[in-house]
Amino acid sequence: MKYLFNWLVKQKEANNMKQFYQFIVKEFYHIFRDRKTLFILLGMPMVQIIIFGFALTNEVKNARFAIVNQSSDEISTKLIQQIDASRYFELYAETKDPQSIEALFKKGSVKIALVIPPDFETSLANQNKGSLQIIADASDPNVATTLTNYLSVIVQNFREDLYPNQAIPYTIKVDTRMMYNPQLKGAYNFVPGVMAMVLLLVCTMMTALTVVREKELGNMEILLVSPINPIKIILAKAVPYLLLSIINITTILLLSYYVLEVPINGSLILLYAESILFILVSLGLGLLISAATDSQQSAMFISLIVMFLPTVMFSGFIFPIENMPLPLQVVSNIIPAKWFFIIVKSVMIKGGGILLVWKETLVLIIMMTLFFGLAIKKFKIRLA
């Protein structure tokens, strides 16, 4: 009798797992039938990583500049060639008349100009010093500041290469080192941010919509009275988006590495593990939203508006959190994307291990437990 009872229990568990698997397969069929949903899941991450990596960047490249060369000597010619060889500048005009520069700025033809005085080479040879003037279009102060800094560094490097062994009095040499991102590429900052934003929005929005859609169609009541545990039904709807999100992670990392040339300095296994943890946080949040709403419009509104704006503003990948007022800094702590953004930068860019991100990992684990707990509780209430 005891063996018969154990056999019946095992058969019941096997049937439950089989039903759970069938629900997962059913959800995959729903996703693959809806091409718009499939595009959102797999196409949007690729589009966003390309846009953010190439278009939305804080770098300034190929800025057109003008030269007022009143010296026309060998040294000034070498300096112009070195500036033009940089990927940040593109020579647009060279003239000896300073008055012609204003017209170029007014037309928007150039962003910056360098004025070389007539006695430039003579001053360098006889007095160990030379003067240059940089004129920038400050209608966009950020671009003007960036280009001025770029040009100043190029001129400084040129002077050092010109007289490498000569000690120049009253000259302070500044040795600048850019750690983790020597070329100051914007993609190093945007890739982690895009990963956080895409995974949060896709997982949260699609999970919320798929559950609410069942409610609107009247299928949820049928599913809830089926023999399988209602919690397993909800989890079965989340599993396909977990697997598709892992594909998105792989796509983003491949594009980042091979197209945007962003290195993966840390452990790839740790990066995937942290990404899966963040996906689970997002799925739990999506289930919680679906439990609190009864229409796809409401779920879409909460997922896009309520989650998108805080993710962009408080995750730290566009606006520095340190520059915000203290109350907003406190608010940023409840945004899951903030913690995942820190983790990805620490592991992917800085090459750190779990000891460097254990606090952020713990925060995400707490959020995942909280979201799934509240979502399950909400669904249990709806069953009553």
C-alpha positions, 0 to 999 in steps of 0.5 A: 500500500505504501509503494502504491501511495508513493507511486501515485504521488510521483505520477501526480508530480510528473503530471504537474511538471508535464502540464507546467512544460505544456504551459511554457510551450503554449506561451512560446507559441503565443510569442512566435505567432505575434510578430510584433511582440517578437520584434519588440523582444529581439529586434528592439535591443539590437536597434537600441544598442546600435543607436546608443552606441553610435548616435547618443554619445558624449564624444565629439568626433570629426569636428571641423576646425579652421587655422589662422596660420600667420607663421607658415613655418615648418613647426606650425605645418607639423602642428596643423598636420597633427591636429588634422590627423586626430579623429576628433578634428577635420581641417575645414579652412586655413587662412592668414586673415583673422577677420575671416574666422567670424564669418565661418563661425556665423555660418556654422562651418566650424566649431573651433579655430586655432590662431598661430601668431607670426613669431611662433617658431622664433619664440619657441626657438629663442624664448622656450615658449610660444603662444597660441589662441583657441577660439571656440563656438560657445553656443553649445558650451558642452561641445566648446569645452570638450573641443577646447580640451581636446585641442589643448591636449594635442598642442601639449603633446606636440610641444613635448614631442618637439623638444622631448629633452629640453627643460622649459622653465616655469612649465608644469607637466600634467600626466593624465591617465584615463583608467578603463577607457583611455579613448573616452568612448561613450559606448563604455558608459552607454552599453551597461545602461542600455542593457539595464534599460532594455532588460527591465522594460522588455521583461517587465512590459511583456510579462505584465501584458501577457498576463493581463491579456489572459484576463481581458480575454477571459482565459485567466479564470479557465487557467486558474481552475485547471489542475495545475497550481496557479502559481506555476501557471504564472511562472510558466508565463515568465519562463519564455521571457527569461529565455528570450532575455538571455538571447538578448543579453548575448546579442547585446554583448556580441554587438558591444564587443564586435561592433562598438569595440567595448571589451569584456574585462571581467568574468563572462559567467558572472556577467550572465549570472548577474544579468539573469538575476536582473531579469528575474527582478524585472519579471517579478516586477512585471508579474506584480504590475499584472496583478495590480492592473486589469487592462493592457493599456494600464499595464503598458502605461505603468511599464513604459511611463512609470518605469521608463522615466525613472530608469533613464533618469535615476539609473546613472547612465545618462545623468550622474546621480551624484549631481542630484539633490539628496532626496532624488539620490535616495529615490534612485536607490529603489530603481533596480536598473541603478544597481544593475548598471553599477554591476555591469560597469564593475564586471564588464568594464573594470574587470571586477569580481563578485567581491566588488559587486556583492552589495549590489547583488544582495540588493537585487536579490532582495528586490527579486524576493520582494516583487515575486512575493508581492506578486504571488500574494496578489494572485492568491488574493484574486483566487479567493 
